[in-house]
Structures are given as C-alpha cells and as structure tokens.
C-alpha cells in the first residue's frame, strides 16, 4: 500500500480538500521541532477550516496548555529534551489537556512505539509521510469523537488500566472457541 505524500513545498495555495462544516472554528495545536512540519499541517488544517497553532517543543506545548484548551493536539515523538511520549503523559495531567484527543504525528511506526503511545494517553498514530486528505479525515474524526474518547479513558483509569489500553488490538477468537 502506498501513500500519496505531500512535501511542504508542494502544498498548493488552494488545496482542494473535502472539508466538513465547522460550526465554531476548532483549534489544533501542532507540536513538532521542525518548522516545516508545523507549516505543512497548518496549511492543510487551515484549508480544511481549522485554526492551527504551532509549538516547537514539548515544554512550549505544556506552557500553551496552561493557558488554553485546543480541540486536538498533534504531537511529534522525536523532540529534544521532552519527547512526545512524556509530553503526552504530562498533557494528560493538565486540566486543559486531560480530555483533548492527542494524535502522534511521527515517522516512527514500530509496534512498540504505537503501543507505548496508547499507554501514555495518545488516541491516534499518524505516520509521516501522510496523505493530506487522510490527515483531514483523521482530524475531523478525532475532534468529533472527543467525548467518546474521554469516556473510554476515564473508564480505563477507574479500572486501573493505562489511559490508552482500551485501544489495544484484541486477538481474534478462533472459530472453534
């Protein structure tokens, strides 16, 4: 399976994306130590009708969370000082980040990374390079499922499981069971 990739230099000024009506403009916080990634996601998000803010470190993300509550956080894993896993874990402790969907937007896709991302409270794993249309669909889905995702996280925390444990893939039962 191949993905259509779009580099920052290739984003046309009027990217024709299927946009969904956005009642009030939803705010996305993109956290990545590479300005090009923030600019790319911001361009795609704005074209789809979202407001997008960028942070270039985990520390900056947490500082912004103390002052505002975005509708979605898109978080890179590979950042200096405070990586995406620890940023996610700390964001979940902040009242403004506790219920916000968090999507990891990263080049890492090892099974251990995905599992750990869900364990620290992440809700989605989007691998770079990504398709612009797919990114917009995942953003819309995550924002629309905010209440469902937070209810699942609350249920898991009350039963003592890690915040993302409800999303783990369950093994299939054989037909004889």
Backbone as ProteinMPNN parsed JSONL, in Angstrom:
{"seq_chain_A": "XXXXXXXXXXXXXXXXXXXXXXXXXXXXXXXXXXXXXXXXXXXXXXXXXXXXXXXXXXXXXXXXXXXXXXXXXXXXXXXXXXXXXXXXXXXXXXXXXXXXXXXXXXXXXXXXXXXXXXXXXXXXXXXXXXXXXXXXXXXXXXXXXXXXXXXXXXXXXXXXXXXXXXXXXXXXXXXXX", "coords_chain_A": {"N_chain_A": [[0.844, -1.17, 0.0], [0.634, 2.148, -0.899], [1.228, 5.536, 0.006], [0.09, 8.755, -0.831], [2.28, 11.358, -0.811], [2.919, 14.58, 0.481], [5.031, 17.205, 0.255], [6.161, 20.085, 2.089], [6.821, 22.087, 0.277], [5.218, 21.423, -1.84], [2.584, 22.012, -1.299], [-0.231, 23.305, -2.607], [-1.575, 26.661, -2.945], [-4.361, 26.631, -2.916], [-5.468, 24.059, -1.874], [-7.457, 21.456, -2.77], [-9.49, 20.115, -0.714], [-11.771, 17.829, 0.743], [-13.885, 19.374, 2.741], [-15.351, 19.543, 5.972], [-18.284, 20.947, 7.418], [-17.535, 23.338, 9.842], [-18.698, 24.182, 12.857], [-18.032, 26.116, 15.011], [-14.887, 27.525, 14.748], [-12.511, 25.113, 15.09], [-9.691, 24.463, 17.179], [-6.421, 23.446, 16.59], [-3.486, 22.189, 17.975], [-0.285, 21.931, 16.947], [2.606, 20.146, 17.518], [5.912, 20.093, 17.019], [9.379, 19.768, 16.429], [10.304, 20.604, 14.04], [9.942, 23.239, 11.934], [8.965, 23.136, 9.333], [7.196, 20.96, 9.257], [5.19, 21.826, 11.003], [4.295, 24.042, 9.526], [3.342, 22.75, 7.21], [1.24, 21.079, 8.199], [-0.317, 23.078, 9.313], [-1.057, 24.537, 7.025], [-2.614, 22.63, 5.653], [-4.581, 22.124, 7.586], [-5.746, 24.694, 7.932], [-6.782, 25.135, 5.385], [-8.797, 23.282, 5.461], [-10.498, 24.444, 7.225], [-9.828, 24.799, 9.921], [-8.401, 26.335, 12.891], [-4.978, 26.722, 13.493], [-2.324, 26.318, 15.683], [1.164, 26.442, 16.436], [3.766, 24.701, 18.185], [7.12, 24.377, 19.127], [8.337, 22.628, 20.836], [8.071, 20.2, 23.505], [7.912, 21.418, 25.996], [7.011, 23.994, 25.338], [4.491, 23.346, 24.336], [3.194, 22.37, 26.68], [3.239, 24.688, 28.213], [1.563, 26.328, 26.654], [-0.787, 24.845, 26.922], [-1.423, 25.368, 29.551], [-2.645, 27.772, 29.354], [-4.705, 27.624, 27.498], [-7.229, 25.572, 25.862], [-6.981, 23.371, 23.399], [-8.771, 21.798, 20.622], [-7.665, 19.564, 19.576], [-4.556, 17.876, 19.793], [-1.633, 17.522, 18.003], [1.159, 15.621, 17.894], [4.624, 15.306, 17.701], [6.979, 12.61, 18.057], [9.799, 12.553, 18.217], [11.539, 14.752, 19.715], [13.814, 17.177, 21.04], [14.974, 17.239, 24.457], [12.194, 17.079, 25.882], [10.407, 14.434, 24.981], [7.791, 13.245, 22.705], [6.235, 11.238, 23.954], [6.52, 11.719, 26.743], [5.598, 14.34, 26.812], [2.929, 13.946, 26.102], [2.078, 12.371, 28.279], [2.349, 14.233, 30.385], [0.625, 16.219, 29.458], [-1.831, 14.994, 29.746], [-2.177, 15.199, 32.461], [-2.771, 17.826, 32.853], [-5.485, 20.051, 33.328], [-6.5, 21.268, 30.987], [-5.636, 19.571, 29.025], [-6.421, 17.054, 29.596], [-8.758, 15.875, 28.505], [-8.56, 16.251, 25.82], [-8.257, 15.065, 22.491], [-5.321, 13.35, 21.475], [-3.05, 13.064, 18.93], [-0.385, 11.258, 17.674], [1.993, 12.358, 15.452], [4.23, 11.221, 13.461], [7.402, 9.899, 12.246], [8.076, 7.489, 13.204], [7.103, 4.118, 13.449], [7.115, 1.679, 14.722], [5.829, -1.228, 16.312], [6.118, -1.274, 19.1], [6.407, 1.452, 19.678], [3.905, 2.466, 18.911], [2.213, 1.064, 20.68], [3.232, 2.015, 23.144], [2.638, 4.709, 22.827], [-0.192, 4.699, 22.965], [-0.41, 3.743, 25.57], [0.545, 5.887, 27.129], [-1.446, 7.702, 26.82], [-2.18, 8.597, 24.291], [-4.319, 8.948, 21.39], [-4.339, 8.4, 18.69], [-2.281, 7.397, 15.941], [-0.43, 8.697, 13.515], [1.413, 8.242, 10.679], [4.287, 9.73, 9.281], [5.571, 9.943, 5.987], [2.427, 11.518, 5.213], [-0.887, 11.405, 3.798], [-2.63, 14.217, 2.674], [-5.456, 14.372, 2.535], [-6.192, 12.166, 4.062], [-5.155, 12.979, 6.533], [-6.814, 15.191, 7.127], [-9.268, 13.862, 7.376], [-8.736, 12.211, 9.616], [-8.296, 14.175, 11.559], [-10.849, 15.404, 11.652], [-12.365, 13.196, 12.501], [-11.218, 12.589, 15.046], [-11.728, 14.965, 16.478], [-14.515, 14.959, 16.403], [-15.043, 12.758, 17.96], [-14.382, 13.349, 20.565], [-15.777, 13.294, 23.096], [-16.467, 10.58, 23.346], [-13.916, 9.364, 23.328], [-12.783, 10.468, 25.676], [-14.51, 9.418, 27.604], [-13.933, 6.681, 27.411], [-11.242, 6.731, 28.218], [-11.542, 7.608, 30.868], [-13.005, 5.474, 31.974], [-11.104, 3.415, 31.768], [-9.099, 4.428, 33.438], [-10.36, 4.32, 35.874], [-10.525, 1.622, 36.277], [-7.968, 0.933, 36.652], [-6.279, 0.534, 34.485], [-3.873, 1.466, 31.911], [-4.087, 4.732, 30.292], [-4.491, 4.514, 27.474], [-5.179, 1.894, 27.043], [-7.618, 0.788, 26.285], [-7.658, 0.917, 23.556], [-6.074, -1.026, 22.506], [-5.317, -3.648, 20.251], [-7.324, -6.441, 20.13], [-6.904, -9.987, 20.353], [-8.119, -12.174, 17.794], [-10.74, -14.542, 18.133], [-10.652, -18.024, 17.605], [-12.551, -19.985, 15.268], [-13.409, -22.246, 16.527], [-13.742, -21.686, 19.173]], "CA_chain_A": [[0.0, 0.0, 0.0], [1.437, 3.353, -0.938], [0.548, 6.758, 0.396], [0.441, 9.979, -1.536], [2.952, 12.236, 0.134], [2.967, 15.982, 0.094], [6.063, 17.956, 0.952], [5.744, 21.457, 2.369], [6.978, 22.886, -0.933], [4.227, 21.02, -2.83], [1.217, 22.339, -0.903], [-0.729, 24.405, -3.414], [-2.278, 27.642, -2.131], [-5.773, 26.264, -2.793], [-5.535, 22.611, -1.843], [-8.864, 21.064, -2.852], [-9.786, 19.051, 0.226], [-13.178, 17.705, 1.137], [-13.986, 19.947, 4.075], [-16.589, 19.349, 6.699], [-18.668, 22.207, 8.04], [-17.022, 23.521, 11.19], [-19.611, 25.121, 13.495], [-17.12, 27.13, 15.507], [-13.574, 27.105, 14.282], [-11.821, 24.243, 16.04], [-8.28, 24.795, 17.323], [-5.477, 22.332, 16.602], [-2.135, 22.529, 18.403], [0.695, 21.041, 16.313], [3.853, 20.211, 18.276], [6.978, 19.435, 16.273], [10.588, 20.587, 16.464], [10.601, 21.03, 12.67], [9.004, 24.274, 11.495], [8.352, 22.742, 8.058], [6.053, 20.089, 9.55], [4.14, 22.691, 11.544], [3.753, 24.827, 8.411], [2.596, 21.849, 6.337], [-0.014, 20.707, 8.866], [-1.108, 24.314, 9.443], [-1.636, 24.83, 5.714], [-3.672, 21.647, 5.39], [-5.654, 22.371, 8.556], [-6.426, 25.968, 7.63], [-7.548, 24.909, 4.159], [-9.968, 22.491, 5.837], [-11.363, 25.244, 8.084], [-9.421, 24.769, 11.323], [-7.348, 27.246, 13.346], [-3.833, 25.897, 13.849], [-1.196, 26.942, 16.367], [2.324, 25.567, 16.48], [4.728, 24.729, 19.285], [8.317, 23.693, 18.635], [8.895, 21.736, 21.86], [7.122, 19.706, 24.487], [7.768, 22.43, 27.037], [6.158, 25.058, 24.814], [3.149, 22.776, 24.281], [2.633, 22.346, 28.033], [3.025, 26.081, 28.594], [0.364, 26.777, 25.945], [-1.932, 24.15, 27.518], [-1.786, 26.001, 30.821], [-3.39, 28.995, 29.047], [-5.812, 27.388, 26.569], [-7.591, 24.17, 25.621], [-7.251, 23.102, 21.98], [-9.689, 20.696, 20.339], [-6.834, 18.437, 19.182], [-3.102, 18.068, 19.842], [-0.882, 16.643, 17.097], [2.409, 15.622, 18.627], [5.748, 14.523, 17.186], [7.652, 11.845, 19.105], [11.228, 12.836, 18.284], [11.864, 16.146, 20.006], [14.859, 17.252, 22.068], [14.613, 17.439, 25.868], [10.958, 16.418, 26.293], [9.893, 13.764, 23.78], [6.346, 13.227, 22.552], [5.609, 10.368, 24.948], [6.467, 12.412, 28.031], [4.718, 15.496, 26.634], [1.567, 13.41, 26.16], [1.811, 11.965, 29.661], [2.158, 15.455, 31.179], [-0.572, 16.914, 28.965], [-2.993, 14.308, 30.326], [-2.321, 15.651, 33.855], [-3.224, 19.223, 32.832], [-6.933, 20.106, 33.101], [-6.79, 21.638, 29.599], [-5.2, 18.516, 28.118], [-6.896, 15.75, 30.069], [-9.814, 15.303, 27.668], [-8.304, 16.593, 24.419], [-7.632, 13.984, 21.713], [-3.908, 13.546, 21.131], [-2.594, 12.225, 17.828], [1.043, 11.302, 17.402], [2.287, 12.581, 14.036], [5.64, 10.878, 13.577], [7.971, 8.966, 11.272], [8.261, 6.198, 13.886], [5.9, 3.292, 13.362], [7.338, 0.363, 15.317], [4.714, -1.669, 17.141], [6.383, -0.857, 20.48], [6.126, 2.891, 19.762], [2.453, 2.64, 18.844], [1.683, 0.567, 21.953], [3.626, 2.951, 24.198], [1.875, 5.932, 22.608], [-1.527, 4.498, 23.539], [-0.272, 3.574, 27.021], [0.741, 7.178, 27.798], [-2.637, 8.528, 26.682], [-2.461, 9.003, 22.914], [-5.55, 8.424, 20.804], [-4.161, 8.095, 17.267], [-0.899, 7.341, 15.488], [-0.386, 9.018, 12.085], [2.812, 8.092, 10.281], [4.814, 10.575, 8.209], [4.768, 10.964, 5.31], [0.992, 11.247, 5.264], [-1.725, 11.951, 2.745], [-3.339, 15.386, 3.191], [-6.882, 14.051, 2.717], [-6.266, 11.26, 5.213], [-4.911, 13.788, 7.719], [-8.031, 15.958, 7.395], [-10.281, 12.912, 7.86], [-8.381, 11.8, 10.982], [-8.543, 15.344, 12.415], [-12.301, 15.53, 11.821], [-12.825, 12.063, 13.3], [-10.788, 12.735, 16.436], [-12.464, 16.066, 17.111], [-15.917, 14.555, 16.57], [-15.136, 11.675, 18.952], [-13.768, 13.796, 21.814], [-16.497, 12.83, 24.282], [-16.345, 9.131, 23.407], [-12.543, 9.039, 23.705], [-12.552, 10.803, 27.078], [-15.267, 8.458, 28.417], [-13.153, 5.439, 27.435], [-10.057, 6.951, 29.053], [-11.993, 7.665, 32.266], [-13.356, 4.115, 32.37], [-9.865, 2.655, 31.943], [-8.362, 4.916, 34.605], [-11.081, 3.859, 37.06], [-10.274, 0.187, 36.452], [-6.544, 0.752, 36.903], [-5.512, 0.302, 33.267], [-3.256, 2.665, 31.343], [-5.071, 5.543, 29.595], [-4.772, 4.099, 26.111], [-5.316, 0.441, 26.968], [-8.867, 0.406, 25.633], [-7.491, 0.911, 22.107], [-5.219, -2.117, 22.063], [-5.945, -4.633, 19.377], [-7.637, -7.685, 20.821], [-6.725, -11.136, 19.46], [-9.347, -12.795, 17.301], [-11.013, -15.893, 18.617], [-10.757, -18.979, 16.507], [-13.928, -20.4, 15.034], [-13.755, -23.365, 17.398], [-13.974, -21.207, 20.544]], "C_chain_A": [[0.888, 1.23, 0.0], [0.579, 4.549, -0.566], [1.007, 7.895, -0.497], [1.086, 10.89, -0.524], [2.974, 13.642, -0.416], [4.05, 16.637, 0.922], [5.573, 19.382, 1.125], [5.814, 22.325, 1.11], [5.889, 22.589, -1.964], [2.798, 21.414, -2.48], [0.738, 23.53, -1.731], [-1.516, 25.389, -2.551], [-3.763, 27.318, -1.964], [-5.905, 24.756, -2.909], [-7.002, 22.2, -1.782], [-9.116, 19.855, -1.957], [-11.283, 19.021, 0.49], [-13.285, 18.216, 2.561], [-15.341, 19.649, 4.673], [-16.975, 20.696, 7.287], [-18.168, 22.254, 9.479], [-17.869, 24.598, 11.849], [-18.843, 26.33, 14.023], [-15.752, 26.644, 15.098], [-12.853, 26.338, 15.376], [-10.332, 24.545, 16.004], [-7.441, 23.531, 17.429], [-4.115, 22.872, 17.034], [-1.18, 21.495, 17.822], [2.035, 21.242, 17.016], [4.908, 19.401, 17.536], [8.191, 20.34, 16.319], [11.012, 21.041, 15.064], [9.523, 22.007, 12.201], [8.281, 23.89, 10.207], [7.126, 21.857, 8.289], [4.892, 20.901, 10.1], [3.491, 23.478, 10.418], [2.901, 23.965, 7.481], [1.239, 21.504, 6.946], [-0.915, 21.937, 9.02], [-1.778, 24.667, 8.12], [-2.796, 23.908, 5.382], [-4.859, 21.901, 6.306], [-6.432, 23.628, 8.261], [-7.285, 25.838, 6.382], [-8.836, 24.146, 4.446], [-10.872, 23.225, 6.835], [-11.025, 25.241, 9.562], [-8.454, 25.914, 11.619], [-6.207, 26.364, 13.823], [-2.767, 26.761, 14.507], [-0.059, 25.942, 16.409], [3.142, 25.769, 17.731], [5.925, 23.903, 18.834], [8.984, 22.8, 19.682], [7.781, 21.259, 22.779], [6.864, 20.723, 25.581], [6.84, 23.553, 26.586], [4.704, 24.591, 24.723], [2.491, 22.828, 25.654], [2.376, 23.752, 28.559], [1.755, 26.633, 27.937], [-0.888, 26.126, 26.541], [-2.366, 24.78, 28.833], [-2.637, 27.254, 30.6], [-4.599, 28.781, 28.147], [-6.051, 25.893, 26.38], [-7.896, 23.98, 24.141], [-8.264, 21.965, 21.833], [-8.943, 19.421, 19.962], [-5.37, 18.83, 19.331], [-2.482, 17.05, 18.901], [0.58, 16.759, 17.527], [3.455, 14.73, 17.972], [6.374, 13.747, 18.343], [9.089, 12.29, 19.308], [11.482, 14.328, 18.455], [12.943, 16.163, 21.073], [14.263, 17.558, 23.443], [13.375, 16.647, 26.281], [10.339, 15.774, 25.054], [8.366, 13.737, 23.781], [5.631, 12.362, 23.572], [5.438, 11.096, 26.281], [5.586, 13.66, 27.948], [3.26, 15.058, 26.729], [1.192, 13.059, 27.587], [1.524, 13.196, 30.534], [0.91, 16.221, 30.748], [-1.83, 16.291, 29.564], [-3.226, 14.707, 31.784], [-2.827, 17.083, 33.951], [-4.727, 19.246, 32.578], [-7.311, 20.462, 31.656], [-6.373, 20.566, 28.599], [-5.756, 17.148, 28.459], [-7.885, 15.093, 29.117], [-9.628, 15.565, 26.179], [-7.745, 15.379, 23.678], [-6.187, 14.339, 21.372], [-3.541, 12.535, 20.057], [-1.086, 12.38, 17.694], [1.219, 11.386, 15.894], [3.793, 12.41, 13.907], [6.094, 9.948, 12.462], [8.168, 7.584, 11.891], [6.964, 5.392, 13.814], [6.107, 1.871, 13.891], [6.177, 0.03, 16.244], [4.896, -1.211, 18.591], [6.081, 0.626, 20.672], [4.626, 3.155, 19.773], [1.827, 2.218, 20.177], [1.988, 1.556, 23.074], [2.859, 4.273, 24.059], [0.46, 5.835, 23.169], [-1.453, 4.389, 25.061], [-0.106, 4.903, 27.756], [-0.427, 8.136, 27.584], [-2.944, 9.018, 25.287], [-3.703, 8.316, 22.37], [-5.384, 7.96, 19.356], [-2.678, 8.126, 16.957], [-0.917, 7.567, 13.981], [1.075, 9.052, 11.675], [3.141, 9.037, 9.134], [5.576, 9.671, 7.245], [3.299, 10.545, 5.275], [0.3, 11.89, 4.067], [-2.55, 13.09, 3.338], [-4.815, 15.078, 3.447], [-7.093, 13.13, 3.919], [-6.086, 12.044, 6.514], [-6.167, 14.576, 8.095], [-9.133, 15.046, 7.937], [-10.001, 12.475, 9.292], [-8.626, 12.946, 11.954], [-10.038, 15.458, 12.705], [-12.839, 14.408, 12.708], [-12.474, 12.25, 14.767], [-11.548, 13.849, 17.152], [-13.918, 15.668, 17.348], [-16.097, 13.494, 17.642], [-14.589, 12.081, 20.322], [-14.46, 13.212, 23.04], [-16.385, 11.317, 24.441], [-14.941, 8.723, 23.871], [-12.3, 9.326, 25.184], [-13.318, 9.856, 28.0], [-14.522, 7.131, 28.514], [-11.921, 5.589, 28.316], [-10.432, 6.955, 30.526], [-12.314, 6.263, 32.775], [-12.099, 3.295, 32.648], [-9.116, 3.124, 33.185], [-9.041, 4.463, 35.893], [-10.851, 2.374, 37.317], [-8.785, -0.111, 36.622], [-5.695, 0.496, 35.677], [-4.859, 1.581, 32.78], [-4.26, 3.411, 30.482], [-5.419, 5.082, 28.192], [-5.052, 2.618, 25.952], [-6.574, 0.004, 26.241], [-8.713, 0.302, 24.124], [-6.614, -0.232, 21.614], [-5.992, -3.093, 21.205], [-6.122, -5.928, 20.153], [-7.422, -8.845, 19.847], [-8.074, -11.684, 19.017], [-9.507, -14.182, 17.91], [-11.101, -16.809, 17.403], [-12.212, -19.428, 16.383], [-14.36, -21.536, 15.944], [-14.047, -22.921, 18.82], [-15.361, -20.674, 20.704]], "O_chain_A": [[1.8, 1.337, 0.819], [-0.631, 4.568, -0.794], [2.177, 7.976, -0.87], [0.498, 11.169, 0.521], [3.039, 13.858, -1.627], [3.993, 16.626, 2.151], [4.683, 19.836, 0.405], [4.966, 23.193, 0.902], [5.651, 23.396, -2.863], [1.886, 21.179, -3.273], [1.245, 24.641, -1.572], [-2.07, 24.993, -1.525], [-4.361, 27.699, -0.958], [-6.393, 24.239, -3.913], [-7.709, 22.561, -0.841], [-8.972, 18.712, -2.39], [-11.963, 20.047, 0.462], [-12.822, 17.556, 3.492], [-16.342, 19.521, 3.968], [-16.106, 21.501, 7.619], [-18.363, 21.307, 10.241], [-17.795, 25.77, 11.48], [-19.003, 27.442, 13.519], [-15.498, 25.44, 15.109], [-12.618, 26.865, 16.463], [-9.773, 24.844, 14.949], [-7.713, 22.658, 18.253], [-3.651, 23.889, 16.519], [-1.256, 20.315, 18.166], [2.539, 22.362, 17.101], [4.812, 18.177, 17.44], [8.05, 21.561, 16.255], [11.981, 21.786, 14.926], [8.351, 21.651, 12.086], [7.126, 24.266, 10.003], [6.125, 21.994, 7.586], [3.742, 20.693, 9.711], [2.265, 23.573, 10.357], [1.85, 24.407, 7.015], [0.209, 21.625, 6.284], [-2.133, 21.84, 8.873], [-2.945, 25.057, 8.101], [-3.833, 24.352, 4.889], [-6.007, 21.896, 5.86], [-7.661, 23.627, 8.334], [-8.393, 26.372, 6.328], [-9.843, 24.334, 3.763], [-11.9, 22.687, 7.246], [-11.852, 25.641, 10.382], [-7.772, 26.407, 10.721], [-6.444, 25.358, 14.491], [-2.36, 27.791, 13.971], [-0.288, 24.733, 16.416], [3.206, 26.872, 18.274], [5.758, 22.846, 18.226], [10.071, 22.273, 19.447], [6.696, 21.838, 22.822], [5.733, 20.876, 26.041], [5.99, 24.011, 27.35], [3.787, 25.363, 25.004], [1.353, 23.28, 25.779], [1.399, 23.979, 29.273], [0.967, 27.321, 28.585], [-1.93, 26.773, 26.653], [-3.544, 24.731, 29.189], [-3.273, 27.748, 31.531], [-5.443, 29.671, 28.038], [-5.197, 25.064, 26.693], [-8.961, 24.385, 23.675], [-8.572, 21.263, 22.797], [-9.506, 18.327, 20.016], [-4.985, 19.962, 19.038], [-2.77, 15.856, 18.989], [1.159, 17.845, 17.526], [3.21, 13.551, 17.718], [6.303, 14.188, 19.49], [9.552, 12.395, 20.444], [11.621, 15.068, 17.481], [12.993, 15.271, 21.92], [13.154, 18.083, 23.542], [13.502, 15.634, 26.968], [9.812, 16.467, 24.184], [7.731, 14.158, 24.748], [4.536, 12.707, 24.014], [4.357, 11.093, 26.87], [4.901, 13.997, 28.913], [2.449, 15.729, 27.367], [0.108, 13.41, 28.053], [0.577, 13.201, 31.321], [0.219, 16.805, 31.583], [-2.792, 17.001, 29.855], [-4.339, 14.573, 32.292], [-3.267, 17.512, 35.018], [-5.205, 18.532, 31.698], [-8.338, 20.0, 31.158], [-6.733, 20.655, 27.425], [-5.585, 16.194, 27.701], [-7.854, 13.875, 28.942], [-10.452, 15.145, 25.366], [-6.839, 14.722, 24.189], [-5.877, 15.48, 21.028], [-3.693, 11.327, 20.234], [-0.572, 13.495, 17.611], [0.66, 10.581, 15.149], [4.553, 13.331, 14.205], [5.279, 9.292, 11.814], [8.404, 6.612, 11.172], [5.878, 5.907, 14.08], [5.353, 0.963, 13.541], [5.613, 0.916, 16.886], [3.93, -0.805, 19.237], [5.556, 1.019, 21.713], [4.138, 3.973, 20.553], [1.002, 2.943, 20.733], [1.106, 1.897, 23.862], [2.477, 4.88, 25.059], [-0.033, 6.783, 23.78], [-2.334, 4.885, 25.763], [-0.565, 5.038, 28.89], [-0.415, 9.254, 28.1], [-3.885, 9.79, 25.107], [-4.088, 7.242, 22.83], [-6.214, 7.201, 18.855], [-1.909, 8.807, 17.636], [-1.38, 6.699, 13.24], [1.876, 9.792, 12.246], [2.4, 9.143, 8.156], [6.181, 8.696, 7.692], [2.982, 9.356, 5.305], [0.835, 12.791, 3.421], [-3.117, 12.928, 4.419], [-5.362, 15.484, 4.472], [-8.042, 13.292, 4.686], [-6.793, 11.793, 7.49], [-6.539, 14.617, 9.268], [-9.852, 15.427, 8.861], [-10.925, 12.378, 10.099], [-9.113, 12.718, 13.062], [-10.446, 15.591, 13.859], [-13.679, 14.652, 13.574], [-13.329, 12.09, 15.637], [-11.961, 13.687, 18.301], [-14.49, 16.005, 18.384], [-17.194, 13.343, 18.181], [-14.356, 11.211, 21.162], [-13.793, 12.689, 23.933], [-16.225, 10.825, 25.558], [-14.799, 7.836, 24.713], [-11.679, 8.518, 25.875], [-12.823, 9.521, 29.076], [-14.481, 6.522, 29.582], [-11.588, 4.681, 29.078], [-9.724, 6.373, 31.348], [-11.933, 5.906, 33.889], [-12.032, 2.569, 33.639], [-8.554, 2.304, 33.912], [-8.368, 4.243, 36.9], [-10.97, 1.918, 38.453], [-8.389, -1.272, 36.724], [-4.494, 0.259, 35.808], [-5.251, 2.671, 33.194], [-5.203, 2.798, 29.98], [-6.56, 5.252, 27.764], [-5.153, 2.131, 24.826], [-6.585, -1.066, 25.633], [-9.538, -0.331, 23.465], [-6.432, -0.384, 20.407], [-7.182, -3.327, 21.419], [-5.179, -6.441, 20.757], [-7.715, -8.719, 18.658], [-9.047, -11.661, 19.772], [-8.532, -14.889, 18.164], [-11.56, -16.417, 16.331], [-13.001, -19.255, 17.312], [-15.557, -21.767, 16.116], [-14.558, -23.716, 19.61], [-15.73, -20.23, 21.791]]}, "name": "protein", "num_of_chains": 1, "seq": "XXXXXXXXXXXXXXXXXXXXXXXXXXXXXXXXXXXXXXXXXXXXXXXXXXXXXXXXXXXXXXXXXXXXXXXXXXXXXXXXXXXXXXXXXXXXXXXXXXXXXXXXXXXXXXXXXXXXXXXXXXXXXXXXXXXXXXXXXXXXXXXXXXXXXXXXXXXXXXXXXXXXXXXXXXXXXXXXX"}
